[in-house]
């Protein structure tokens, strides 16, 4: 893509940050080939990326498979669920693990004790389900990685973040010291842009295109290994508008992250009325030019 086109896309996205619906966004980052742009109020300030964390965890699990920590994605977890059922790594990554209930992770995070029993009690035993987006599954998966490596946070720092040139600002953990697998990794727009650029250049283990689910909420797209699969793009999306979008055919990475003002104790946020996501921003101002 020619530089004027990159500048045009970037300028349109930055200008849109002045709209009330995008006022919570800290910034945008766009990398197309060798051209990199960062803009907005605070693209270097770390924030909770919420469910974008799942893509990083999935990448870490892929690296664990490469390293032999897991034999394959079809290996079962060591922690049994009710009636002895054991999910596979793949079913948790692809959200095809059946659940009897969907644990409210806001409530689970407030527990003063190990939350694992609360999570596994919600599992159902039928393998290879049709797909249901359950946040608790990613925490179950990172707990298994934590058990096998001794320190899931350090393993992901070394195998996923450091190769992308990113240092970890923070990652909230459960009472056992395992980082939350579904959310609460803190990164900046600049960091996530570096991660996405590295993934485009190096490829991502785990084969997301191998077995995506049917479209399902909340993004209404097929899902596989921490990413939603759109027409011509892959998306990691988190509450509050957090967005990492890869457009492989155009060698493009698009990032938007916001400050939600979320308070766990009061379960409140400071998002403006009528706020919109980074995905909406890029669908209006970037994807039409990239995918035309």
DRENDO-1510 file (C-alpha; in Angstrom, 1 decimal, always signed):
<recs>
REC; n; res; u; v; w
REC; 1; UNK; +0.0; +0.0; +0.0 .
REC; 2; UNK; +1.3; +3.5; -0.9 .
REC; 3; UNK; +2.2; +5.8; +1.9 .
REC; 4; UNK; -0.5; +8.4; +1.0 .
REC; 5; UNK; -3.1; +5.6; +1.4 .
REC; 6; UNK; -1.7; +4.7; +4.8 .
REC; 7; UNK; -1.8; +8.3; +5.9 .
REC; 8; UNK; -5.3; +8.7; +4.7 .
REC; 9; UNK; -6.5; +5.6; +6.7 .
REC; 10; UNK; -4.7; +6.7; +9.8 .
REC; 11; UNK; -5.9; +10.3; +9.5 .
REC; 12; UNK; -9.5; +9.1; +9.2 .
REC; 13; UNK; -9.2; +6.9; +12.3 .
REC; 14; UNK; -7.5; +9.5; +14.4 .
REC; 15; UNK; -10.1; +12.1; +13.4 .
REC; 16; UNK; -12.9; +9.7; +14.5 .
REC; 17; UNK; -11.5; +9.7; +18.0 .
REC; 18; UNK; -13.0; +13.1; +18.4 .
REC; 19; UNK; -16.5; +11.6; +18.2 .
REC; 20; UNK; -18.2; +11.0; +21.5 .
REC; 21; UNK; -18.7; +7.3; +20.7 .
REC; 22; UNK; -14.9; +6.8; +20.5 .
REC; 23; UNK; -13.9; +9.3; +23.2 .
REC; 24; UNK; -12.9; +6.5; +25.6 .
REC; 25; UNK; -10.2; +5.2; +23.2 .
REC; 26; UNK; -6.7; +6.0; +24.3 .
REC; 27; UNK; -5.3; +5.7; +20.8 .
REC; 28; UNK; -5.0; +3.8; +17.6 .
REC; 29; UNK; -2.1; +2.0; +16.0 .
REC; 30; UNK; -1.8; +1.1; +12.3 .
REC; 31; UNK; +1.0; -0.9; +10.7 .
REC; 32; UNK; +0.8; -1.6; +6.9 .
REC; 33; UNK; +3.9; -3.3; +5.6 .
REC; 34; UNK; +6.8; -1.1; +6.8 .
REC; 35; UNK; +4.6; +1.9; +7.5 .
REC; 36; UNK; +3.7; +2.4; +11.2 .
REC; 37; UNK; +1.5; +5.1; +12.7 .
REC; 38; UNK; +0.5; +5.7; +16.3 .
REC; 39; UNK; -2.0; +8.4; +17.4 .
REC; 40; UNK; -4.6; +9.5; +19.8 .
REC; 41; UNK; -4.4; +10.9; +23.4 .
REC; 42; UNK; -2.2; +8.2; +25.0 .
REC; 43; UNK; -1.1; +5.3; +22.7 .
REC; 44; UNK; +1.8; +4.5; +25.0 .
REC; 45; UNK; -0.3; +4.1; +28.2 .
REC; 46; UNK; -1.0; +0.6; +29.3 .
REC; 47; UNK; -4.6; -0.4; +29.9 .
REC; 48; UNK; -6.6; -3.6; +30.7 .
REC; 49; UNK; -7.1; -5.2; +27.3 .
REC; 50; UNK; -9.8; -7.5; +28.7 .
REC; 51; UNK; -10.6; -10.4; +26.2 .
REC; 52; UNK; -7.7; -9.5; +23.9 .
REC; 53; UNK; -5.8; -11.3; +26.7 .
REC; 54; UNK; -7.3; -14.6; +25.3 .
REC; 55; UNK; -5.4; -14.2; +22.1 .
REC; 56; UNK; -2.1; -13.8; +24.0 .
REC; 57; UNK; -3.0; -16.9; +26.2 .
REC; 58; UNK; -3.8; -18.9; +23.1 .
REC; 59; UNK; -0.5; -17.9; +21.6 .
REC; 60; UNK; +1.2; -19.0; +24.8 .
REC; 61; UNK; -0.5; -22.4; +24.7 .
REC; 62; UNK; +0.6; -22.8; +21.1 .
REC; 63; UNK; +4.2; -22.1; +22.2 .
REC; 64; UNK; +3.7; -24.6; +25.0 .
REC; 65; UNK; +2.7; -27.2; +22.4 .
REC; 66; UNK; +5.8; -26.4; +20.4 .
REC; 67; UNK; +7.9; -26.8; +23.5 .
REC; 68; UNK; +6.4; -30.1; +24.5 .
REC; 69; UNK; +4.6; -28.8; +27.6 .
REC; 70; UNK; +1.5; -30.2; +26.0 .
REC; 71; UNK; +1.8; -33.2; +23.7 .
REC; 72; UNK; -0.8; -31.8; +21.3 .
REC; 73; UNK; -4.0; -29.6; +21.3 .
REC; 74; UNK; -5.9; -32.8; +21.8 .
REC; 75; UNK; -4.4; -33.6; +25.2 .
REC; 76; UNK; -6.7; -33.6; +28.2 .
REC; 77; UNK; -6.2; -31.4; +31.2 .
REC; 78; UNK; -4.9; -33.0; +34.4 .
REC; 79; UNK; -7.5; -31.3; +36.6 .
REC; 80; UNK; -10.8; -33.3; +36.5 .
REC; 81; UNK; -14.2; -31.8; +36.2 .
REC; 82; UNK; -17.4; -33.1; +37.7 .
REC; 83; UNK; -17.8; -36.9; +37.2 .
REC; 84; UNK; -14.2; -37.1; +36.1 .
REC; 85; UNK; -14.7; -35.4; +32.7 .
REC; 86; UNK; -11.5; -33.8; +31.4 .
REC; 87; UNK; -11.6; -31.0; +28.7 .
REC; 88; UNK; -9.0; -31.0; +26.0 .
REC; 89; UNK; -6.8; -28.1; +25.2 .
REC; 90; UNK; -8.4; -27.8; +21.8 .
REC; 91; UNK; -12.0; -27.6; +23.2 .
REC; 92; UNK; -11.0; -24.8; +25.6 .
REC; 93; UNK; -9.1; -22.9; +22.9 .
REC; 94; UNK; -11.8; -23.2; +20.3 .
REC; 95; UNK; -14.7; -22.7; +22.8 .
REC; 96; UNK; -16.2; -26.1; +21.9 .
REC; 97; UNK; -16.2; -27.3; +25.5 .
REC; 98; UNK; -19.7; -27.9; +26.7 .
REC; 99; UNK; -20.7; -26.2; +30.0 .
REC; 100; UNK; -23.6; -26.8; +32.4 .
REC; 101; UNK; -23.5; -23.2; +33.4 .
REC; 102; UNK; -21.5; -20.0; +32.4 .
REC; 103; UNK; -19.7; -18.8; +35.6 .
REC; 104; UNK; -19.9; -15.1; +36.0 .
REC; 105; UNK; -16.2; -14.2; +36.1 .
REC; 106; UNK; -16.8; -10.8; +37.8 .
REC; 107; UNK; -18.1; -12.8; +40.8 .
REC; 108; UNK; -15.4; -15.5; +40.4 .
REC; 109; UNK; -12.7; -12.8; +40.5 .
REC; 110; UNK; -14.0; -11.5; +43.9 .
REC; 111; UNK; -13.6; -14.9; +45.6 .
REC; 112; UNK; -10.9; -14.8; +48.3 .
REC; 113; UNK; -10.0; -18.4; +47.6 .
REC; 114; UNK; -8.9; -20.6; +44.7 .
REC; 115; UNK; -11.6; -20.2; +42.1 .
REC; 116; UNK; -10.8; -23.5; +40.2 .
REC; 117; UNK; -13.5; -25.6; +42.0 .
REC; 118; UNK; -16.2; -23.0; +41.1 .
REC; 119; UNK; -15.1; -23.2; +37.4 .
REC; 120; UNK; -14.8; -27.0; +37.0 .
REC; 121; UNK; -18.1; -27.5; +38.7 .
REC; 122; UNK; -19.7; -25.8; +35.7 .
REC; 123; UNK; -18.2; -28.2; +33.1 .
REC; 124; UNK; -20.3; -30.7; +31.2 .
REC; 125; UNK; -18.9; -34.0; +30.2 .
REC; 126; UNK; -19.9; -34.3; +26.5 .
REC; 127; UNK; -16.8; -33.6; +24.4 .
REC; 128; UNK; -16.6; -31.7; +21.1 .
REC; 129; UNK; -19.6; -29.4; +21.7 .
REC; 130; UNK; -21.0; -27.0; +19.1 .
REC; 131; UNK; -19.4; -23.9; +20.6 .
REC; 132; UNK; -20.3; -21.5; +23.4 .
REC; 133; UNK; -18.3; -18.5; +24.4 .
REC; 134; UNK; -17.4; -19.0; +28.1 .
REC; 135; UNK; -14.8; -16.8; +29.7 .
REC; 136; UNK; -14.1; -19.3; +32.4 .
REC; 137; UNK; -12.6; -21.8; +30.0 .
REC; 138; UNK; -9.6; -19.6; +29.2 .
REC; 139; UNK; -8.8; -19.4; +32.9 .
REC; 140; UNK; -9.1; -23.1; +33.3 .
REC; 141; UNK; -6.6; -23.4; +30.4 .
REC; 142; UNK; -4.1; -20.9; +31.8 .
REC; 143; UNK; -4.3; -22.7; +35.2 .
REC; 144; UNK; -3.2; -25.9; +33.4 .
REC; 145; UNK; -0.3; -24.0; +31.8 .
REC; 146; UNK; +0.6; -22.5; +35.2 .
REC; 147; UNK; +0.5; -26.0; +36.7 .
REC; 148; UNK; +2.8; -27.5; +34.0 .
REC; 149; UNK; +5.3; -24.7; +33.7 .
REC; 150; UNK; +5.3; -23.5; +37.3 .
REC; 151; UNK; +4.7; -19.9; +36.2 .
REC; 152; UNK; +2.3; -19.2; +33.3 .
REC; 153; UNK; +3.0; -15.4; +33.4 .
REC; 154; UNK; +6.8; -15.9; +33.0 .
REC; 155; UNK; +6.3; -18.5; +30.3 .
REC; 156; UNK; +4.1; -16.2; +28.2 .
REC; 157; UNK; +6.4; -13.2; +28.9 .
REC; 158; UNK; +9.4; -15.3; +27.5 .
REC; 159; UNK; +7.7; -17.0; +24.6 .
REC; 160; UNK; +5.1; -14.5; +23.4 .
REC; 161; UNK; +5.8; -11.0; +24.6 .
REC; 162; UNK; +9.6; -10.8; +24.6 .
REC; 163; UNK; +9.9; -12.0; +20.9 .
REC; 164; UNK; +7.6; -9.2; +19.9 .
REC; 165; UNK; +9.7; -6.7; +21.8 .
REC; 166; UNK; +7.1; -6.1; +24.5 .
REC; 167; UNK; +7.6; -5.9; +28.3 .
REC; 168; UNK; +4.7; -6.8; +30.6 .
REC; 169; UNK; +3.3; -3.9; +32.6 .
REC; 170; UNK; +0.9; -6.0; +34.7 .
REC; 171; UNK; -1.4; -8.9; +34.7 .
REC; 172; UNK; -3.9; -9.4; +37.5 .
REC; 173; UNK; -3.8; -12.9; +39.1 .
REC; 174; UNK; -6.1; -15.2; +41.0 .
REC; 175; UNK; -5.4; -16.1; +44.7 .
REC; 176; UNK; -3.1; -18.9; +43.6 .
REC; 177; UNK; -0.8; -16.6; +41.6 .
REC; 178; UNK; -2.0; -17.7; +38.2 .
REC; 179; UNK; -2.8; -14.8; +35.9 .
REC; 180; UNK; -6.4; -14.5; +34.8 .
REC; 181; UNK; -6.8; -16.2; +31.4 .
REC; 182; UNK; -9.8; -14.4; +30.2 .
REC; 183; UNK; -8.8; -10.8; +30.8 .
REC; 184; UNK; -6.7; -8.2; +32.8 .
REC; 185; UNK; -3.5; -8.3; +30.9 .
REC; 186; UNK; -2.3; -4.6; +30.8 .
REC; 187; UNK; -0.7; -3.4; +27.5 .
REC; 188; UNK; -0.5; -0.2; +25.5 .
REC; 189; UNK; -1.6; +0.4; +21.9 .
REC; 190; UNK; +2.1; +0.4; +21.0 .
REC; 191; UNK; +2.6; -3.0; +22.7 .
REC; 192; UNK; -0.4; -4.6; +21.0 .
REC; 193; UNK; +0.7; -3.2; +17.6 .
REC; 194; UNK; +4.1; -4.8; +18.1 .
REC; 195; UNK; +2.5; -8.1; +19.1 .
REC; 196; UNK; +0.2; -8.2; +16.0 .
REC; 197; UNK; +3.1; -7.2; +13.7 .
REC; 198; UNK; +5.2; -10.1; +15.1 .
REC; 199; UNK; +2.3; -12.5; +14.7 .
REC; 200; UNK; +1.8; -11.5; +11.0 .
REC; 201; UNK; +5.5; -11.9; +10.4 .
REC; 202; UNK; +6.1; -15.2; +12.3 .
REC; 203; UNK; +2.8; -16.9; +12.0 .
REC; 204; UNK; +0.8; -18.2; +14.9 .
REC; 205; UNK; +0.9; -21.7; +16.3 .
REC; 206; UNK; -2.2; -23.7; +16.8 .
REC; 207; UNK; -3.7; -23.5; +13.3 .
REC; 208; UNK; -6.7; -21.1; +13.9 .
REC; 209; UNK; -8.0; -21.9; +10.4 .
REC; 210; UNK; -8.0; -25.6; +11.2 .
REC; 211; UNK; -11.3; -25.9; +13.0 .
REC; 212; UNK; -13.1; -22.6; +13.6 .
REC; 213; UNK; -16.5; -22.7; +15.2 .
REC; 214; UNK; -19.8; -21.6; +13.7 .
REC; 215; UNK; -20.5; -17.8; +14.2 .
REC; 216; UNK; -21.4; -17.1; +17.8 .
REC; 217; UNK; -21.9; -14.2; +20.2 .
REC; 218; UNK; -20.6; -11.7; +21.2 .
REC; 219; UNK; -18.9; -10.9; +17.9 .
REC; 220; UNK; -21.2; -13.0; +15.7 .
REC; 221; UNK; -18.2; -14.5; +13.9 .
REC; 222; UNK; -16.5; -17.9; +13.8 .
REC; 223; UNK; -14.0; -18.3; +16.7 .
REC; 224; UNK; -10.8; -20.2; +17.0 .
REC; 225; UNK; -7.9; -20.0; +19.5 .
REC; 226; UNK; -8.5; -16.6; +20.9 .
REC; 227; UNK; -9.4; -14.9; +17.6 .
REC; 228; UNK; -12.6; -14.2; +15.7 .
REC; 229; UNK; -12.4; -14.9; +12.0 .
REC; 230; UNK; -14.0; -12.3; +9.7 .
REC; 231; UNK; -14.0; -11.9; +6.0 .
REC; 232; UNK; -10.4; -11.1; +5.2 .
REC; 233; UNK; -9.4; -10.3; +8.8 .
REC; 234; UNK; -8.8; -11.9; +12.2 .
REC; 235; UNK; -10.0; -10.1; +15.3 .
REC; 236; UNK; -9.1; -10.1; +19.0 .
REC; 237; UNK; -11.8; -8.1; +20.8 .
REC; 238; UNK; -12.3; -7.1; +24.4 .
REC; 239; UNK; -15.0; -5.4; +26.5 .
REC; 240; UNK; -14.8; -1.6; +26.3 .
REC; 241; UNK; -13.9; -1.6; +22.6 .
REC; 242; UNK; -10.5; -3.2; +22.8 .
REC; 243; UNK; -9.4; -4.4; +19.4 .
REC; 244; UNK; -6.5; -6.1; +17.6 .
REC; 245; UNK; -7.3; -6.7; +13.9 .
REC; 246; UNK; -5.0; -8.6; +11.5 .
REC; 247; UNK; -5.5; -8.2; +7.7 .
REC; 248; UNK; -2.9; -10.8; +6.4 .
REC; 249; UNK; -3.5; -10.1; +2.7 .
REC; 250; UNK; -2.6; -6.5; +3.1 .
REC; 251; UNK; +0.1; -7.1; +5.7 .
REC; 252; UNK; -1.8; -4.8; +8.0 .
REC; 253; UNK; -2.3; -4.6; +11.8 .
REC; 254; UNK; -4.9; -2.3; +13.4 .
REC; 255; UNK; -5.1; -1.6; +17.1 .
REC; 256; UNK; -7.5; +0.5; +19.2 .
REC; 257; UNK; -7.6; +0.3; +23.0 .
REC; 258; UNK; -9.7; +2.3; +25.5 .
REC; 259; UNK; -9.8; +3.4; +29.1 .
REC; 260; UNK; -13.0; +1.8; +30.5 .
REC; 261; UNK; -12.6; +3.1; +34.1 .
REC; 262; UNK; -13.8; -0.3; +35.3 .
REC; 263; UNK; -13.9; -0.8; +39.1 .
REC; 264; UNK; -14.1; -4.4; +40.2 .
REC; 265; UNK; -15.3; -3.5; +43.7 .
REC; 266; UNK; -18.3; -1.6; +42.5 .
REC; 267; UNK; -18.6; -3.3; +39.2 .
REC; 268; UNK; -18.9; +0.1; +37.5 .
REC; 269; UNK; -17.2; +1.8; +34.6 .
REC; 270; UNK; -16.8; +5.3; +33.1 .
REC; 271; UNK; -17.6; +4.5; +29.5 .
REC; 272; UNK; -19.6; +7.3; +27.7 .
REC; 273; UNK; -23.2; +6.7; +26.8 .
REC; 274; UNK; -23.4; +5.2; +23.3 .
REC; 275; UNK; -19.7; +4.2; +23.2 .
REC; 276; UNK; -18.5; +2.1; +20.2 .
REC; 277; UNK; -15.7; -0.4; +19.8 .
REC; 278; UNK; -12.4; -0.3; +18.0 .
REC; 279; UNK; -13.8; -2.9; +15.7 .
REC; 280; UNK; -16.6; -0.4; +14.6 .
REC; 281; UNK; -13.9; +2.3; +14.2 .
REC; 282; UNK; -11.9; +0.2; +11.8 .
REC; 283; UNK; -14.9; -1.3; +10.0 .
REC; 284; UNK; -15.9; +2.3; +9.0 .
REC; 285; UNK; -12.5; +3.9; +8.4 .
REC; 286; UNK; -9.9; +1.3; +7.6 .
REC; 287; UNK; -11.3; -2.0; +6.3 .
REC; 288; UNK; -13.2; -0.5; +3.3 .
REC; 289; UNK; -9.8; +0.8; +1.9 .
REC; 290; UNK; -7.9; -2.3; +2.9 .
REC; 291; UNK; -10.3; -4.9; +1.5 .
REC; 292; UNK; -11.7; -3.2; -1.5 .
</recs>
